[in-house]
């Protein structure tokens, strides 16, 4: 079976090569080719998954060594794959949700002249993401990591004729490069510390290494995770990335790319377990981002940007859980999978709304769309109930487990983290209810555009609604399926380990508190947006509201601290270079030149001058000799 692992990557990689190099002759059929090859990768994943289920939990890992990339003395870089329970979870999520998004894109991108290229980029992204999660060493993981960054740049800026899309793509690429530097430094530190890049030797030796080195490696890995997963302080690119086509938002910014950071931390769990300081920073980053993204999501009128803030917040839950160590690793991945279902469904639902509303994204110009788009309303509504943690749906099981794990951390830290997670649950219920009410309820608020064309909302074609229905089923049933009988815990425990912890609160108490938080958030949203008409123009709002509309001034902060700070640093370095470095060099040259000029005057061409010089020199030598003898 291990010989099939390479086919997971080969299928979408072949699709990308054919679609991007095949030319216009594939314009009419390229989208089908890309979708079929994505589906083929999913089928291979199912075959491998079925085979894995038939083995003992401790013996399920598969390895496939393709070739040695750089085999030299003291340095071995292999192209090899590892498929265990953790990577298999990601394989099924990436290929399954990815195939659904390919199908959805057939209808969504129907009238785009460059549809073939779009599907080529989607295939390239799937191939890079699969390399990232099935690599058996950090160096090959880095190859997939960079491939994902390239593919996301191409997809976010796909409509490059829009200046905002081109700018968003560059911003995403540059911010991610900061995180990528963290990963590259971490890999260098690993090699100098362990002498290898392979997961097995590195993670097995982590407990025997000094905490200082492990803390440095852990912090660099966290920096990488912050870039890919849009966590504070590298979160500024995510909202702007909504300029890309909606299927891109669903694939990259809901189910796959933004989860790469969570995968990296959980895969490197042994390093963080042995470096408690780095683990603490992971928890803090997750908790801060959880609230940061939720507040931003509360103030956005653009439906996709509201969902982007939600993504940032939900990934914050996952990072927080991953920072809890063995108490939370499994639940971080469990929430990652359920989030892949309901957030992908929500983004596709937003795309369906835009499809029926002439690409309008302002929710203040929607209203009452449940009458015109019943399938979109039901599927979006189920995703909404799942993400707010409605009892019995997927988000209820996965998010509650993270909140329980936060309290189980123990001590004051556990109470703080648990309270933050509960507050995030209440804010999530508020902003998602706001999205639901502004979009599907109330009276219609759409207006004719500048050319006098009024939107005529209608349901999307089946190529778009069928993937939404499938994702809605996952939003409803996946969490319960994972939680009943501890299926997901038993599945991942051999890879990640598991610690129950000692929570000061019972599971029933945490569940009750979560439901109360949900009710409070929904109630406030209903009072503000359900009981009275939504104005077409957003009110001025409070200071916090105005700041949240500007992403809590993240771009202003980056401009002042990084852009302006970088400019001042550059000017200072230029001044030091000119005044100090060049000053010393130029001063030395001037001194030598001046001395040379003075010495040159002695060479005047007169024999008597030279004779006097020789006599004087001889006298000095004789005097010095006599003086030395006397001494």
C-alpha positions as CSV (number, residue, x, y, z in Angstrom):
1,X,0.0,0.0,0.0
2,X,2.9,2.4,0.7
3,X,3.5,2.5,-3.1
4,X,0.2,4.3,-3.5
5,X,1.2,7.3,-1.3
6,X,3.0,9.1,-4.1
7,X,-0.2,8.9,-6.2
8,X,-1.9,11.2,-3.8
9,X,0.5,14.0,-4.9
10,X,1.0,12.7,-8.5
11,X,-2.6,13.1,-9.6
12,X,-3.1,16.8,-8.8
13,X,0.5,17.6,-9.8
14,X,-0.2,16.0,-13.2
15,X,-3.4,18.1,-13.5
16,X,-1.5,21.3,-12.7
17,X,1.2,20.5,-15.3
18,X,-1.3,19.6,-18.1
19,X,-3.6,22.5,-17.4
20,X,-0.9,25.2,-17.1
21,X,1.2,23.9,-20.1
22,X,-1.5,22.5,-22.3
23,X,-2.6,25.7,-23.8
24,X,-6.1,26.9,-25.0
25,X,-6.9,23.6,-26.5
26,X,-8.0,22.5,-23.0
27,X,-10.2,25.5,-22.3
28,X,-13.4,23.5,-22.9
29,X,-12.4,20.4,-20.9
30,X,-9.7,21.5,-18.5
31,X,-12.0,22.1,-15.6
32,X,-13.3,18.5,-15.8
33,X,-9.7,17.2,-16.0
34,X,-8.7,19.1,-12.9
35,X,-11.8,17.9,-11.0
36,X,-11.4,14.3,-12.0
37,X,-7.7,14.3,-10.9
38,X,-8.6,15.9,-7.5
39,X,-11.3,13.2,-7.1
40,X,-8.7,10.5,-8.0
41,X,-6.5,11.7,-5.2
42,X,-9.4,11.5,-2.8
43,X,-10.2,7.9,-4.0
44,X,-6.5,6.9,-3.4
45,X,-6.8,8.5,0.1
46,X,-9.9,6.4,0.8
47,X,-8.2,3.2,-0.3
48,X,-5.2,3.9,2.0
49,X,-7.6,4.9,4.8
50,X,-9.5,1.7,4.5
51,X,-6.3,-0.3,4.6
52,X,-5.1,1.7,7.7
53,X,-8.3,0.8,9.6
54,X,-7.5,-2.9,9.2
55,X,-4.3,-2.6,11.1
56,X,-3.4,-2.3,14.8
57,X,-3.4,1.4,15.9
58,X,0.4,1.2,16.7
59,X,1.3,-0.2,13.3
60,X,-0.7,2.0,10.9
61,X,2.1,4.3,9.7
62,X,3.3,3.8,6.2
63,X,6.5,5.1,4.6
64,X,7.5,5.5,1.0
65,X,11.1,6.5,0.1
66,X,11.3,7.8,-3.4
67,X,14.9,8.9,-3.8
68,X,17.7,10.7,-2.0
69,X,17.7,14.3,-3.1
70,X,21.1,15.3,-1.6
71,X,23.1,12.3,-0.3
72,X,26.5,13.6,0.9
73,X,28.5,12.8,4.0
74,X,26.9,14.3,7.0
75,X,23.9,15.6,5.1
76,X,21.0,13.5,3.9
77,X,18.0,15.0,2.3
78,X,15.4,12.5,1.2
79,X,12.2,12.7,-0.8
80,X,10.1,10.4,1.3
81,X,6.5,10.3,2.5
82,X,5.0,9.3,5.8
83,X,1.3,8.4,6.2
84,X,0.0,8.0,9.7
85,X,-3.3,8.8,11.4
86,X,-2.5,12.5,11.7
87,X,-1.4,13.0,8.0
88,X,-4.3,10.7,6.9
89,X,-6.8,13.0,8.6
90,X,-5.4,15.9,6.6
91,X,-5.2,13.9,3.3
92,X,-8.9,13.1,3.5
93,X,-9.9,16.7,4.5
94,X,-7.7,18.3,1.7
95,X,-8.8,15.9,-1.1
96,X,-12.4,15.5,0.0
97,X,-13.2,19.2,0.5
98,X,-10.9,20.1,-2.3
99,X,-12.8,17.9,-4.7
100,X,-16.1,19.5,-3.6
101,X,-14.7,22.9,-4.2
102,X,-13.5,21.9,-7.7
103,X,-17.0,20.8,-8.5
104,X,-18.4,24.1,-7.1
105,X,-15.9,26.0,-9.2
106,X,-17.3,24.5,-12.4
107,X,-20.4,26.5,-12.0
108,X,-19.0,29.5,-10.2
109,X,-16.2,30.1,-12.8
110,X,-18.3,29.1,-15.8
111,X,-18.0,32.5,-17.5
112,X,-14.4,33.2,-16.7
113,X,-12.1,33.2,-19.7
114,X,-9.2,31.8,-17.7
115,X,-11.1,29.0,-16.0
116,X,-8.6,26.4,-17.2
117,X,-5.7,28.2,-15.5
118,X,-7.8,28.6,-12.4
119,X,-8.3,24.8,-12.1
120,X,-4.5,24.4,-12.8
121,X,-3.8,26.6,-9.8
122,X,-6.3,24.6,-7.7
123,X,-4.5,21.4,-8.6
124,X,-1.1,22.9,-7.9
125,X,-2.4,24.0,-4.5
126,X,-3.7,20.5,-3.6
127,X,-0.4,18.9,-4.7
128,X,1.7,21.3,-2.5
129,X,-0.6,20.9,0.5
130,X,-0.4,17.1,0.2
131,X,3.4,17.3,0.1
132,X,3.3,19.4,3.2
133,X,1.2,16.9,5.3
134,X,2.7,13.6,4.1
135,X,6.4,14.6,4.1
136,X,8.4,12.5,6.5
137,X,11.0,15.3,7.2
138,X,11.0,19.0,7.8
139,X,13.0,19.8,4.6
140,X,10.4,18.2,2.3
141,X,7.6,19.8,4.4
142,X,9.3,23.1,3.7
143,X,9.0,22.4,-0.1
144,X,5.2,21.9,0.3
145,X,5.1,24.9,2.6
146,X,6.6,27.1,-0.1
147,X,4.5,25.5,-2.8
148,X,1.3,26.4,-0.8
149,X,2.5,30.0,-0.5
150,X,3.1,30.2,-4.3
151,X,-0.3,28.7,-5.2
152,X,-2.1,30.9,-2.7
153,X,-0.4,34.0,-4.3
154,X,-1.6,32.9,-7.7
155,X,-5.1,32.2,-6.6
156,X,-5.6,35.3,-4.4
157,X,-4.4,37.4,-7.3
158,X,-6.2,35.4,-10.0
159,X,-8.3,38.4,-11.0
160,X,-5.1,40.6,-11.3
161,X,-6.9,43.1,-13.5
162,X,-8.4,44.3,-10.1
163,X,-5.7,46.4,-8.3
164,X,-7.1,45.3,-5.0
165,X,-6.6,41.6,-5.9
166,X,-3.1,42.2,-7.1
167,X,-2.2,44.1,-3.9
168,X,-3.8,41.5,-1.7
169,X,-1.8,38.7,-3.3
170,X,1.4,40.6,-2.8
171,X,0.5,41.3,0.8
172,X,-0.3,37.7,1.5
173,X,3.0,36.6,-0.1
174,X,5.1,39.1,1.8
175,X,3.6,38.5,5.2
176,X,3.9,34.7,4.7
177,X,7.6,35.2,3.8
178,X,8.1,36.5,7.3
179,X,6.7,33.3,8.7
180,X,8.6,31.2,6.2
181,X,11.9,32.6,7.5
182,X,10.9,31.3,10.9
183,X,10.5,27.8,9.5
184,X,13.8,27.9,7.6
185,X,15.6,29.0,10.7
186,X,13.9,26.3,12.7
187,X,15.1,23.7,10.2
188,X,18.6,25.0,10.3
189,X,18.6,24.8,14.1
190,X,17.2,21.3,14.0
191,X,20.0,20.1,11.7
192,X,22.7,21.7,13.9
193,X,21.1,20.2,17.0
194,X,20.0,16.8,15.8
195,X,22.0,16.3,12.6
196,X,18.9,15.3,10.6
197,X,15.6,16.7,9.3
198,X,13.6,13.5,9.7
199,X,10.5,13.7,12.0
200,X,11.4,10.4,13.8
201,X,14.9,11.2,15.0
202,X,14.2,14.8,15.7
203,X,11.0,14.2,17.8
204,X,12.5,11.2,19.6
205,X,15.6,13.1,20.7
206,X,13.7,16.3,21.7
207,X,13.5,15.3,25.4
208,X,17.3,14.9,25.6
209,X,18.1,18.4,24.2
210,X,18.6,21.6,26.2
211,X,15.5,23.7,26.7
212,X,17.2,26.8,25.3
213,X,17.6,25.2,21.9
214,X,14.2,23.7,21.9
215,X,12.6,27.0,22.9
216,X,14.3,28.7,20.0
217,X,13.1,26.0,17.6
218,X,9.6,26.1,19.0
219,X,9.3,29.9,18.7
220,X,10.5,29.8,15.1
221,X,8.0,27.1,14.3
222,X,5.3,29.2,15.9
223,X,6.4,32.2,13.8
224,X,5.9,30.0,10.7
225,X,2.5,28.9,12.0
226,X,1.4,32.5,12.6
227,X,2.2,33.3,8.9
228,X,0.3,30.5,7.3
229,X,-2.6,30.4,9.8
230,X,-3.1,34.2,10.1
231,X,-2.4,34.4,13.8
232,X,-1.3,37.6,15.6
233,X,1.0,39.3,14.7
234,X,1.0,38.0,11.1
235,X,-2.7,38.1,10.6
236,X,-3.1,41.2,8.4
237,X,-3.2,39.4,5.0
238,X,-6.3,37.2,5.6
239,X,-9.0,39.8,5.3
240,X,-7.5,41.3,2.1
241,X,-7.2,37.8,0.6
242,X,-11.0,37.8,0.2
243,X,-10.4,39.6,-3.1
244,X,-9.7,36.2,-4.7
245,X,-12.6,34.1,-6.1
246,X,-14.9,32.7,-3.5
247,X,-13.8,29.0,-4.1
248,X,-10.3,30.1,-3.2
249,X,-11.6,31.5,0.1
250,X,-13.3,28.2,0.8
251,X,-10.3,26.1,-0.1
252,X,-7.4,28.1,1.2
253,X,-8.9,30.2,4.0
254,X,-11.3,27.7,5.5
255,X,-10.2,24.1,5.2
256,X,-6.6,23.8,4.1
257,X,-3.8,26.4,4.0
258,X,-4.7,28.3,7.2
259,X,-4.7,24.9,9.0
260,X,-1.1,24.2,8.0
261,X,0.2,26.1,11.1
262,X,-1.9,23.9,13.4
263,X,-0.6,20.8,11.6
264,X,3.0,22.0,12.1
265,X,2.6,22.6,15.8
266,X,0.8,19.3,16.5
267,X,3.3,17.3,14.3
268,X,6.1,19.0,16.3
269,X,4.4,18.2,19.6
270,X,7.4,16.5,21.2
271,X,9.4,19.7,20.8
272,X,6.8,21.9,22.4
273,X,6.2,19.4,25.2
274,X,9.9,19.7,26.1
275,X,9.9,23.5,25.8
276,X,7.2,24.9,28.1
277,X,8.1,28.5,27.5
278,X,7.5,28.1,23.7
279,X,4.3,26.2,24.5
280,X,3.1,29.1,26.7
281,X,3.7,31.5,23.9
282,X,1.6,29.3,21.6
283,X,-1.3,29.4,24.0
284,X,-1.1,33.2,24.3
285,X,-1.0,33.7,20.6
286,X,-4.1,31.4,20.1
287,X,-6.0,33.2,22.9
288,X,-5.2,36.7,21.6
289,X,-6.1,35.8,18.0
290,X,-9.3,34.1,19.1
291,X,-10.6,37.3,20.5
292,X,-9.0,39.6,17.9
293,X,-10.6,37.7,14.9
294,X,-14.0,37.6,16.6
295,X,-14.1,41.3,17.3
296,X,-13.1,42.1,13.7
297,X,-15.8,39.7,12.4
298,X,-18.4,41.7,14.4
299,X,-17.9,44.9,12.5
300,X,-17.6,43.8,8.9
301,X,-20.4,44.4,6.4
302,X,-18.6,42.5,3.6
303,X,-19.9,38.9,4.0
304,X,-16.6,37.3,3.0
305,X,-14.5,39.5,5.3
306,X,-16.9,38.8,8.2
307,X,-16.2,35.1,7.5
308,X,-12.5,35.8,7.3
309,X,-12.5,37.3,10.8
310,X,-14.4,34.2,11.9
311,X,-11.7,32.0,10.3
312,X,-9.0,33.8,12.2
313,X,-10.9,33.4,15.4
314,X,-11.6,29.6,14.9
315,X,-7.9,29.0,14.0
316,X,-7.1,30.8,17.2
317,X,-9.2,28.1,19.0
318,X,-7.1,25.4,17.4
319,X,-3.7,27.1,18.2
320,X,-4.8,27.6,21.8
321,X,-5.7,23.9,22.0
322,X,-2.4,22.9,20.4
323,X,-0.6,25.0,22.9
324,X,-2.2,23.0,25.7
325,X,0.0,20.0,24.8
326,X,-1.4,16.4,25.0
327,X,-4.5,17.8,26.7
328,X,-5.5,19.6,23.5
329,X,-3.7,18.2,20.5
330,X,-6.5,15.9,19.5
331,X,-9.2,18.4,20.0
332,X,-7.3,21.0,17.9
333,X,-7.3,18.6,15.0
334,X,-10.9,17.6,15.7
335,X,-12.1,21.2,15.5
336,X,-9.9,21.7,12.4
337,X,-11.8,18.9,10.6
338,X,-15.3,20.1,11.7
339,X,-14.3,23.7,10.9
340,X,-13.3,22.5,7.4
341,X,-16.8,21.3,6.8
342,X,-18.9,24.2,8.2
343,X,-16.5,27.0,7.2
344,X,-16.1,25.7,3.6
345,X,-19.9,25.5,3.5
346,X,-20.3,29.0,4.8
347,X,-17.8,30.4,2.2
348,X,-19.5,28.5,-0.6
349,X,-22.8,29.8,0.6
350,X,-21.5,33.3,0.5
351,X,-20.3,32.7,-3.0
352,X,-23.8,31.4,-3.9
353,X,-25.3,34.6,-2.5
354,X,-22.9,36.7,-4.5
355,X,-23.7,34.7,-7.6
356,X,-27.3,35.5,-7.2
357,X,-26.7,39.2,-6.3
358,X,-24.5,40.3,-9.2
359,X,-21.3,39.8,-7.0
360,X,-22.5,42.2,-4.3
361,X,-20.7,41.5,-1.0
362,X,-22.3,44.2,1.2
363,X,-24.7,42.5,3.6
364,X,-26.5,45.8,4.1
365,X,-27.7,45.4,0.5
366,X,-29.1,41.9,1.0
367,X,-32.1,41.0,3.2
368,X,-34.9,38.4,2.9
369,X,-32.8,36.1,0.6
370,X,-34.2,33.0,2.2
371,X,-37.3,33.3,0.0
372,X,-35.2,33.4,-3.2
373,X,-32.4,31.0,-2.4
374,X,-33.8,28.2,-0.2
375,X,-31.0,25.7,-0.7
376,X,-28.4,28.2,0.0
377,X,-30.4,29.4,3.1
378,X,-30.7,25.9,4.6
379,X,-27.1,24.9,3.9
380,X,-25.7,28.2,5.1
381,X,-28.0,28.0,8.1
382,X,-26.7,24.6,9.1
383,X,-23.1,25.8,8.8
384,X,-24.1,28.8,11.0
385,X,-25.6,26.6,13.7
386,X,-22.5,24.4,13.6
387,X,-20.0,27.2,14.0
388,X,-21.8,28.8,16.9
389,X,-21.9,25.5,18.7
390,X,-25.6,24.7,18.6
391,X,-26.1,21.5,20.7
392,X,-25.8,18.3,18.6
393,X,-24.0,19.8,15.6
394,X,-20.3,19.5,14.7
395,X,-19.0,22.7,16.3
396,X,-20.8,21.9,19.6
397,X,-18.7,18.8,20.0
398,X,-15.3,20.1,18.9
399,X,-15.4,23.6,20.4
400,X,-16.7,22.3,23.7
401,X,-13.8,19.9,23.9
402,X,-11.4,22.8,23.5
403,X,-13.1,24.8,26.2
404,X,-13.0,21.8,28.5
405,X,-9.3,21.2,27.7
406,X,-8.6,24.9,28.5
407,X,-10.1,24.6,31.9
408,X,-8.3,21.2,32.4
409,X,-5.0,23.1,32.1
410,X,-5.4,23.8,35.8
411,X,-4.6,26.7,38.0
412,X,-5.1,30.3,37.2
413,X,-3.9,29.7,33.6
414,X,-6.7,27.2,33.1
415,X,-9.4,29.6,34.4
416,X,-8.1,32.5,32.2
417,X,-7.9,30.4,29.1
418,X,-11.3,28.7,29.7
419,X,-12.9,32.1,30.3
420,X,-11.3,33.5,27.1
421,X,-12.6,30.6,25.1
422,X,-16.1,31.1,26.5
423,X,-16.0,34.8,25.7
424,X,-15.0,33.8,22.2
425,X,-18.0,31.5,21.9
426,X,-20.4,34.3,22.9
427,X,-18.8,36.7,20.3
428,X,-18.9,34.0,17.7
429,X,-22.7,33.5,18.3
430,X,-23.1,37.3,18.0
431,X,-21.3,38.0,14.7
432,X,-22.5,34.8,12.9
433,X,-26.1,35.6,13.9
434,X,-25.5,39.1,12.6
435,X,-24.4,37.7,9.2
436,X,-27.4,35.3,9.1
437,X,-30.0,38.0,9.9
438,X,-28.5,40.7,7.6
439,X,-28.4,38.2,4.7
440,X,-31.4,36.0,4.8
441,X,-34.0,37.8,7.1
442,X,-35.8,41.1,7.1
443,X,-37.0,43.0,4.1
444,X,-35.1,43.2,0.8
445,X,-32.6,46.1,0.7
446,X,-30.9,45.7,-2.7
447,X,-30.9,48.7,-5.0
448,X,-30.2,49.2,-8.7
449,X,-26.6,49.7,-9.6
450,X,-25.1,52.7,-11.2
451,X,-26.3,51.5,-14.6
452,X,-29.8,51.0,-13.4
453,X,-29.6,47.2,-13.2
454,X,-31.4,45.7,-10.2
455,X,-30.2,42.3,-8.8
456,X,-32.6,39.4,-9.3
457,X,-31.6,36.9,-6.6
458,X,-31.9,33.3,-7.7
459,X,-30.7,29.9,-6.6
460,X,-27.4,28.7,-7.9
461,X,-27.0,25.7,-10.3
462,X,-26.6,22.2,-9.0
463,X,-22.9,22.1,-9.6
464,X,-22.7,24.7,-6.8
465,X,-25.5,23.6,-4.5
466,X,-24.6,19.9,-4.4
467,X,-21.2,20.5,-2.8
468,X,-22.9,22.9,-0.3
469,X,-25.4,20.1,0.6
470,X,-22.6,17.6,1.2
471,X,-20.7,20.0,3.4
472,X,-23.9,20.8,5.3
473,X,-24.1,17.0,6.2
474,X,-20.6,17.2,7.5
475,X,-21.5,20.3,9.5
476,X,-24.4,18.5,11.1
477,X,-23.0,14.9,11.7
478,X,-19.2,14.9,11.7
479,X,-18.7,16.2,15.2
480,X,-21.1,13.7,16.8
481,X,-19.5,10.9,14.8
482,X,-16.1,11.8,16.0
483,X,-17.1,12.3,19.7
484,X,-19.3,9.2,20.3
485,X,-17.2,6.5,21.7
486,X,-14.1,8.7,21.6
487,X,-13.5,7.7,18.0
488,X,-11.3,10.6,17.2
489,X,-9.3,10.3,20.4
490,X,-8.7,6.6,19.8
491,X,-7.7,7.4,16.2
492,X,-5.1,10.1,16.9
493,X,-3.8,9.1,20.3
494,X,-1.0,6.8,19.0
495,X,0.5,9.7,17.1
496,X,-0.2,12.8,19.3
497,X,-0.6,11.3,22.7
498,X,-3.4,12.2,25.0
499,X,-3.8,13.5,28.6
500,X,-7.2,13.9,30.2
501,X,-6.0,16.7,32.5
502,X,-7.8,17.6,35.7
503,X,-10.6,20.1,35.0
504,X,-12.0,22.0,38.0
505,X,-15.4,22.0,36.1
506,X,-17.4,19.0,35.0
507,X,-18.1,18.4,31.3
508,X,-21.8,19.2,32.0
509,X,-20.9,22.5,33.6
510,X,-18.7,23.6,30.7
511,X,-21.5,22.6,28.3
512,X,-24.0,24.6,30.2
513,X,-21.7,27.6,30.3
514,X,-21.1,27.3,26.5
515,X,-24.9,27.1,25.8
516,X,-25.4,30.2,28.0
517,X,-22.7,32.1,26.1
518,X,-24.4,31.0,22.8
519,X,-27.8,32.2,23.9
520,X,-26.4,35.6,25.1
521,X,-24.6,36.2,21.8
522,X,-27.6,35.2,19.7
523,X,-29.9,37.4,21.9
524,X,-27.8,40.5,21.6
525,X,-27.5,40.0,17.8
526,X,-31.3,39.6,17.5
527,X,-31.9,42.7,19.6
528,X,-29.6,44.8,17.3
529,X,-30.3,43.3,13.9
530,X,-33.5,41.2,14.1
531,X,-36.0,43.5,15.8
532,X,-35.4,46.6,13.7
533,X,-34.6,47.3,10.1
534,X,-30.9,47.2,9.0
535,X,-29.9,50.7,7.7
536,X,-28.3,50.8,4.2
537,X,-25.5,53.0,5.6
538,X,-23.6,51.7,8.6
539,X,-23.9,54.0,11.6
540,X,-20.8,55.7,13.0
541,X,-20.6,53.3,15.9
542,X,-18.3,53.3,18.9
543,X,-14.6,53.7,19.0
544,X,-14.2,49.9,19.2
545,X,-16.6,49.4,16.2
546,X,-14.7,51.9,14.1
547,X,-11.4,50.3,15.0
548,X,-12.8,46.8,14.2
549,X,-13.9,48.0,10.8
550,X,-10.3,48.8,10.2
551,X,-9.2,45.4,11.5
552,X,-8.3,46.8,14.9
553,X,-5.8,49.1,13.2
554,X,-3.5,46.2,12.3
555,X,-2.5,47.9,9.0
556,X,-1.9,51.2,10.8
557,X,0.3,49.4,13.3
558,X,2.2,47.6,10.6
559,X,2.7,50.9,8.7
560,X,4.0,52.8,11.7
561,X,6.1,50.0,13.3
562,X,7.3,48.1,10.3
563,X,7.0,50.4,7.2
564,X,8.0,53.7,8.9
565,X,10.2,51.9,11.3
566,X,12.0,50.2,8.4
567,X,12.4,53.5,6.6
568,X,13.9,55.1,9.7
569,X,16.2,52.1,10.3
570,X,17.3,52.2,6.6
571,X,18.0,55.9,6.8
572,X,20.0,55.4,10.0
573,X,22.0,52.6,8.4
574,X,22.7,54.8,5.4
575,X,23.9,57.6,7.6
576,X,26.1,55.3,9.6
577,X,27.5,53.8,6.3
578,X,28.2,57.3,4.9
579,X,29.5,58.9,8.1
580,X,31.2,56.1,9.9
581,X,32.1,53.3,7.5
582,X,32.8,55.4,4.5
583,X,34.2,58.2,6.7
584,X,36.9,55.9,8.1
585,X,37.7,54.5,4.6
586,X,37.7,58.0,3.0
587,X,39.6,59.5,5.9
588,X,42.3,56.9,5.8
589,X,42.6,57.4,2.0
590,X,42.8,61.2,2.5
591,X,45.5,60.8,5.2
592,X,47.6,58.5,3.1
593,X,47.2,60.9,0.1
594,X,48.2,63.9,2.2
595,X,51.2,62.1,3.6
596,X,52.2,61.0,0.1
597,X,51.9,64.6,-1.1
598,X,54.2,65.8,1.7
599,X,56.8,63.1,1.1
600,X,56.6,63.8,-2.6
601,X,58.0,67.3,-2.0
602,X,61.3,65.8,-0.8
603,X,61.9,64.3,-4.3
604,X,62.9,67.7,-5.9
605,X,65.6,66.4,-8.2
606,X,68.6,68.4,-6.6
607,X,71.7,66.2,-5.9
608,X,72.6,68.4,-2.9
609,X,69.3,67.7,-1.2
610,X,69.8,64.0,-1.6
611,X,73.4,64.2,-0.3
612,X,72.2,66.1,2.8
613,X,69.5,63.5,3.3
614,X,72.0,60.7,3.1
615,X,74.4,62.4,5.4
616,X,71.6,63.1,7.9
617,X,70.5,59.4,7.7
618,X,74.1,58.2,8.2
619,X,74.5,60.5,11.2
620,X,71.3,59.2,12.8
621,X,72.4,55.6,12.3
622,X,75.9,56.3,13.8
623,X,74.4,58.1,16.8
624,X,72.0,55.3,17.4
625,X,74.7,52.7,17.3
626,X,77.0,54.6,19.7
627,X,74.0,55.1,22.1
628,X,73.2,51.4,22.1
629,X,76.8,50.5,22.9
630,X,76.9,53.0,25.7
631,X,73.8,51.5,27.2
